Amino acid sequence: LSSRTSAAEKEMGGAEQREKQHRAHRGLGDHHGGVTGAHTYFHADEAKCDQHMETFLRCIDASSGSSEDGFSAIKLTALARPQFLVRFSEVLVKWRRFFNQMATEQGQAGRAVLDTKLELEKLQEVLANLGVASKAESQQWFTGESLGTSGTVDLLDWNSLFDSRTKLARPLLVPNRKTGQLEPLFLHFGEEEELQLKRVLQRMDVLAKRAVEKGVRLMVDAEQSYFQPAISRLTVETQRCFNRSRPIIYNTYQCYLREAFNNVTGDVELSRRERWHFGAKLVRGAYMEQERERAAQMGYEDPINPTYEKTNEMYHRCLDYVLEEIRHSRKASVMVATHNEDTVKFTLRRMRELGIHPSDKKVCFGQLLGMCDQITFPLGQAGFPVYKYVPYGPVNEVLPYLSRRAQENRGFMQRANRERDLLWQEVKRRLLTGNLFS
């Protein structure tokens, strides 16, 4: 009993911290402070979102004209109001917290996301006792083709209950942790938020259709953790529509986050169940300084892995999981977006071991234009799909984006010196052979 109580208290404490993480914060309202990543948009009107969509459409066209099977990156903070993304993220986190609360009561606290399975009968009893839904009502919830047929409910089943396609979201109730009273899950999610949700999905639909038309794949960039639940949810909705026959939409996973592996494994499992192609870009992460500052100010646990080594372990763990999925189903693809030579070597070794050939085009690599060419060019010459990421925009906004490479990649200057030495060796070789301009 004491261990169960301790686990419940720990979960409640963690729930309070997660709630703080996805709460609006006036001091960080513009979402710019401490950001060394790509520009984060902050705007108040839908016209700006439409203007950004037009810019992304031109980028898709440019990508189509410059390479075969190209990529174009988009940011959802440019297509939706940041305030809406924070509020939608809060809703998603509350619903997941309710699931975790019931998992704790069933003695499953701390399990990996795919290992947490609620017993359906006990779940229905709890929902009835709380007044969330009668047993007859909850039985109707779980009478789909897959929900509850095994006698258990996992997080993916749980999330499907308020899927935007089912129109079931409005009556869902959750207990307020502080008051103990039931309140609508979408308490502060009114008609205006519903309209914004519809608009951002429409914009993503327009972009995805243009990408299909032009033979381009879309990468949805990851952003701050308090936006990310909404961004990931909206991305998955688009993947469901457009990744049926091949991966058009790629979600981005930041491996400096403690939850990265759960996020990857959950989405892979969802793609298996719904039979669409999983597409992922793996990065280490861009917002460490701001994430830690915000966590300290608002009093929740730092969402970032404690050390660079732990982030490396997380990156390789997530990557290995996706590579195994590629070998198993061939319905997954991944962009290894990194300047880290050890990660590139790890990827090549695991591809050989798993029998994944470069010509399969299931694994591709990405580096920033003008950086780490000593990685990019040998990969391309060896037949691997490799891409150069081209950032664009006002100088005062692009330079901080580029400068973060020095912050997040240990040994950056040593690699820059190595690149310079390699270039100088090539110049001398050409001088000695009389082929300077060949």
Phi, psi and omega in degrees: 000320182296321181292323179295317179297317179298318180296320180295317179297320180296318179295320179295321177295318178294324178297318179298320180292320179294325178295318178297322183299326185251028176259143178298145184222114186299322183296335179243031187296330182270353174062023180256329188301129177075005181275123175248012179265197180296162184302133174259126186277142174221116185207167189242353186229156183290334179299322178297319179299319179294323176297317178296322178299319178298321177298317179295325177298320178293325177294321177298316178299317180295319179296321179297323183280346185257339181202158176274138182057045182281176177238152169226131182265139177231154178241128182286342174289352173267342184253351180216152178294131179305324179299322178294318181297321177296316182292318178295321177300320179299319178299312182298320180292321178299317181294320178292323179297323177298317176300313181296325178298316179289328176296321178297318179295335177266012176076029183241024181297139174085000179284156174298155188303319183279349179265353181269112183228118180277137175289126190299316183296318178294321179298316180296324177295316180297315180299322179290318181294325179283342184086012179288316180199143175291165181298322179296319180294315182291331176297324177293326178300321189254037180250016178288186184294328184239335185294120172076000183293336179271000183085001179226162179230124177257183186297325180293320174299316182298314180296329183292344182293333177242029173308137183298344181273345186267343182060024181267353189296321190303316183277356185294134180242148175223149178286133174287123186299325185278316184269339184079357180271153176282144175215154178300139179302321181264045186306313182255024184247087187267198183297324180296318178293321177298322179293319178295321177300314180297319183293318182292324176294324177295319179295318178296324178297317178299315181294318181295320179295321177295321179298317177298315181299321185265359181070034182244148174258145181256128172255121176270115184293146171279152180224200185300152188297335181279349169266332199297321178304318179292317181299314180296320180297314180294324178293316179298320177302319180288323177299320180303325183277321193250352182257029183290317183254337177199162183281108176263319184257127178248129173271151181251133181242124180267112189277359171279354177278140179298331183270007188303314184295318176299321180296315181294310184295323178296316181289325176298315180297321178297319179296325177297311184295322184264357172063046171241168186275126179278128177233130184222144165247127180256126176231167175279315176141156191237349192238033187300312183299313181291321180301315183289323177296316181294318179299318180294318182292323187260355172079036173238166184295137176304121182282356185268145174303145189292333184223162176298323180297320178295324177294319176301315179300317180296317180301311182293326179294314179295316180298316181298322179297317180292320178297320176297322178294321177299313180297322185284315190242340185063012180250035177220150177218151183216139168258121177271093185268096186203152170254008185271115183296324180297322179292321177298314179297319177300316181297315181297319180296314181292326176297317178298314183295327183266357179074031178264115186268146178306325182291345176294335180057032174269339180235127175229166183239154178216135172224160178291144176301129179088000180235141173054045177296336178292346172266314187296308188294314177299324177297315179297318180294333179276000175097007180275140172294120182222140188233150173255126182275124186250099175284149180215160177139185178301143185304317184292347177257331180281324182299316175300324177299316181289325184291339181294341178302322180292332182279317189267346180250108178296138180079019183302312184294325177297321179290325177296319178295322179295318179298318178298317180297320180295319178296319180294322177298320180293320177299314180296320179298317181290324177297316182292330182264000179072024182237046186302322186254013181268000000 
